[in-house]
Amino acid sequence: MTDRSPGFATLAVHAGAQPDPTTGARATPIYQTTSYVFNDADHAASLFGLQAFGNIYTRITNPTTAVLEERVAALEGGTAALATASGHAAQLVAFQMLLQPGDEFIAARKLYGGTINQFKHAFQSFGWNVAWADPDDIGSFERAVTPRTKAIFIESIANPGGSITDIEAIAAVARKAGVPLIVDNTLATPYLIRPIDHGADIVVHSLTKFLGGHGNSLGGIIVDAGTFDWSRDNKYPMLSEPRPEYHGLKIQETFGNFAFAIACRVLGLRDLGPAISPFNAFMIMTGIETLPLRMQKHCDNAKAIAEWLSKHPAVAQVNYAGLPSDPYNNLQRKYAPKGAGAVFTFALKGGYQAGVDLVAKLKLFSHLANVGDTRSLIIHPASTTHSQLSDEQKTAAGAAPDVVRVSIGIEDKEDLIADLEQALGA
Ligand SMILES: Cc1ncc(COP(=O)(O)O)c(C=O)c1O
């Protein structure tokens, strides 16, 4: 071993993992077990009282999942992480630690549609109120702050439009308001952007997308930056007040700079229950080992295809931050210099019907509702995910009738362009 701190690609392969102490297995085994035998009654009592770390039950911790958690925490530059059954579950658990009924949080308007639904409907039914702000107008975040604001939520690269968010500017608003900034880093992955380096306090992911990367396993994760003082102003009682279920223990006081991750685990995961399966943790961890290779190829392919589309006579507009003409190009150069990601939208001159025809004619692209697969994917939001909205609402959501969204895979770009060419030209 040397004193060098390991680089990103080394961490992607090794962080959190050791040869299995019992068998010597080099790949992390899938610990497909629900529960763990205690050494004796004292050991059991100390685990239940949080006086010792160890495994009790897979809803709370699992040794396979622990390697995934340590790996993503290392890649994001956080103090600790906890994995969940899906990206949505990660958001649910993170917010449950922060909000009491009647509290508010501010969210960027440009978000994955499922997250907008979660915030607008499910969270509303818990008494957690969202105020929307425009990520292109930092002042709109400042104006939305009230005494009940408990967090700010943004996506680093927004789904579906692929726009880049000015994380540092919004982190400054959060700091001034005394609330944590939560960044959904799903479309960027830590290979392109590390939000904690730009002032984020919490990072969440849908591991289902580029981190797992192969379109085969759902998962989510919450990364604790360890930067936020949860005891300030008594705003976050779950973290700062004595917990009756743990003999009056105060989580922030006891666990310091990984208090948020611990609270999410021993209160959120334990009580709400959305644990990831060890098998999915294994699949996603295996995906992460090739993240730097895949992500660079995704970005290089996406840029080549965006450039090609921008010159095609059937295409009205391409929204890809990696194009020099794109309004987000400056932010992309600052935050994601290695590439603008692989999810973007483009508009067709032929309108709604051209979108329907395009997805029908493509052969290599799969028409489905996902992003971040090795395979190239396409969806026409106006006829699928956003079909229930009026044309005006579709346009506001970045899903106008003439718009299609692609997630560019790691195939040969010449084959992808040939597929687009036959579908657009025919
Ligand atoms: C940016 C983003 N965040 C969160 C989610 C939700 O993740 P999951 O489907 O794993 O619950 C998605 C899903 O598409 C997403 O694109």
The ligand as an SDF file (V2000), in Angstrom:
LIG
                    3D

 16 16  0  0  0  0  0  0  0  0999 V2000
  -33.6390   11.6890  -11.5590 C   0  0  0  0  0  0  0  0  0  0  0  0
  -34.4380   10.5850  -10.9210 C   0  0  0  0  0  0  0  0  0  0  0  0
  -34.5780   10.5490   -9.5980 N   0  0  0  0  0  0  0  0  0  0  0  0
  -35.2910    9.5770   -8.9820 C   0  0  0  0  0  0  0  0  0  0  0  0
  -35.9190    8.5840   -9.7050 C   0  0  0  0  0  0  0  0  0  0  0  0
  -36.7100    7.5470   -8.9750 C   0  0  0  0  0  0  0  0  0  0  0  0
  -35.9670    6.3720   -8.9180 O   0  0  0  0  0  0  0  0  0  0  0  0
  -36.5800    4.9000   -8.7790 P   0  0  0  0  0  0  0  0  0  0  0  0
  -37.2930    4.6040  -10.0650 O   0  0  0  0  0  0  0  0  0  0  0  0
  -35.3890    4.0480   -8.5350 O   0  0  0  0  0  0  0  0  0  0  0  0
  -37.5280    4.9410   -7.6190 O   0  0  0  0  0  0  0  0  0  0  0  0
  -35.7870    8.5750  -11.0950 C   0  0  0  0  0  0  0  0  0  0  0  0
  -36.4540    7.5220  -11.8980 C   0  0  0  0  0  0  0  0  0  0  0  0
  -36.5360    7.6200  -13.1120 O   0  0  0  0  0  0  0  0  0  0  0  0
  -35.0310    9.5960  -11.7200 C   0  0  0  0  0  0  0  0  0  0  0  0
  -34.8750    9.6580  -13.0640 O   0  0  0  0  0  0  0  0  0  0  0  0
  1  2  1  0
  2  3  1  0
  2 15  2  0
  3  4  2  0
  4  5  1  0
  5  6  1  0
  5 12  2  0
  6  7  1  0
  7  8  1  0
  8  9  2  0
  8 10  1  0
  8 11  1  0
 12 13  1  0
 12 15  1  0
 13 14  2  0
 15 16  1  0
M  END
$$$$
